[in-house]
Amino acid sequence: MDEVTKVPEYKLFINPNDLKELKRDIWNDEPVPGRLTIEGKRLEIDLSYRGAHIRDLEKKSYQIAFYKPNNFRGSKIIHLNAEYMDPSLIRNKLSFDFFSDIQVLAPRSQHVFLTQNGRPEGVYLEIESVDENFLRRRNLLKGSIFYALDGDANFSLMSELDKETKKSLSLGYERKWGDQKENYYLEEFIFKINTIGKREFEKEIHNFVDVNKYLRWIAGVIFTSNYDGFVHNYSLYRNGETGLFEVLPWDYDATWGRDVNGKTMEADYVPIDGFNTLTARILDVNHFRKQYVNLLKEIMSQQFTLDYMVPRVELLLQLIRPYVLRDPYKNKEIEQFDKEMDVIKEYIIGRRNYLKRMMVSLE
């Protein structure tokens, strides 16, 4: 566990006219120019708001695209998340780090303190963009990346939104990286998930998805309790070497005992067997289900414990606390911030108890 002792300070400058244009329509994705200074280095950028419902919040989240120079530290794009609905401001990072610890591909992230035109904007989470540079850093450039945009990314032939057969099997996804032909592999994958016979499924599914990695991803969703994790908050990566799909986490602030509105979430709210078509079919196979249960037991004995998680939570909370006091949107909630360790601890205890009970039904 790497110990970081200081939060980097990012200085953002936007021309007042451009700032006015940015605020005029928060749903407009067209960027405005700006300048971001990091450790004394001035970077010319394009900037836009990011997110769906979070754009309505007082503290905005941003997408930053570098254009002079056209990349910084190997990235063309970074995301600055306000983490406004999370009283701890650490759940997203805590989740990404947890996924990495259980050997699931996940974005890297770090907390930063942002100022805009000389005024403090507060604590933000800088998140690595899942794109070609994400793959390049990991020597995985061959392949493709799809973003799950909405509930239609449910691995089903049926639209979650329209309640009818999908007009396209790539509905709910946006291709972020890869050639047009990669859409064919995605559509074939979804078609096969829904049409392979029960007897053939155990063998045939290995031609389309890395089952071992998929089970690890399910486990990550289950331990963190991301309610939207099965049908929305993820990216798909097709490994160009193996030809198999893997799933990556995204947007994990509503986790570790709090929901998307920042309210307390019951430890049994997200079911142990998830709720998308691919997960249901995989866990319907005895061999895969036993493998999944053994994986849950392994992680519960190693990473998903108070001994393992509490020091990581403490480190993050202690790191950002002085900066939360400078955050104009969060400093009045410092009392709640200081209680978040107990909320997360209670969640871990409750979730462990729930999972232990439910594993019996899966065995």
Stockholm file with secondary structure:
# STOCKHOLM 1.0

chainA/1-363         MDEVTKVPEYKLFINPNDLKELKRDIWNDEPVPGRLTIEGKRLEIDLSYRGAHIRDLEKKSYQIAFYKPNNFRGSKIIHLNAEYMDPSLIRNKLSFDFFSDIQVLAPRSQHVFLTQNGRPEGVYLEIESVDENFLRRRNLLKGSIFYALDGDANFSLMSELDKETKKSLSLGYERKWGDQKENYYLEEFIFKINTIGKREFEKEIHNFVDVNKYLRWIAGVIFTSNYDGFVHNYSLYRNGETGLFEVLPWDYDATWGRDVNGKTMEADYVPIDGFNTLTARILDVNHFRKQYVNLLKEIMSQQFTLDYMVPRVELLLQLIRPYVLRDPYKNKEIEQFDKEMDVIKEYIIGRRNYLKRMMVSLE
#=GR chainA/1-363 SS CCCCCCCCEEEEECCHHHHHHHHHCTTCCCCEEEEEEETTEEEEEEEEECCSGGGGSSSCCEEEEEEESSCBTTBSEEEEECCTTCTTSCHHHHHHHHHHHTTCCCCCEEEEEEEETTEEEEEEEEEECCSHHHHHHTTCCSEEEEEECSTTCSSSSBCTTTSSBCSSTTTTEEEEESCTTHHHHHHHHHHHHHHSCHHHHHHHGGGTBCHHHHHHHHHHHHHHTCTTTTTTSEEEEEETTTCCEEEEECCCCSCTTBCTTSCBCCTTSSCTTCSSHHHHHHHTSHHHHHHHHHHHHHHHHHTSSHHHHHHHHHHHHHHHHHHHTTCTTTGGGHHHHTTHHHHHHHHHHHHHHHHHHHHHHHC
#=GC SS_cons         CCCCCCCCEEEEECCHHHHHHHHHCTTCCCCEEEEEEETTEEEEEEEEECCSGGGGSSSCCEEEEEEESSCBTTBSEEEEECCTTCTTSCHHHHHHHHHHHTTCCCCCEEEEEEEETTEEEEEEEEEECCSHHHHHHTTCCSEEEEEECSTTCSSSSBCTTTSSBCSSTTTTEEEEESCTTHHHHHHHHHHHHHHSCHHHHHHHGGGTBCHHHHHHHHHHHHHHTCTTTTTTSEEEEEETTTCCEEEEECCCCSCTTBCTTSCBCCTTSSCTTCSSHHHHHHHTSHHHHHHHHHHHHHHHHHTSSHHHHHHHHHHHHHHHHHHHTTCTTTGGGHHHHTTHHHHHHHHHHHHHHHHHHHHHHHC
//
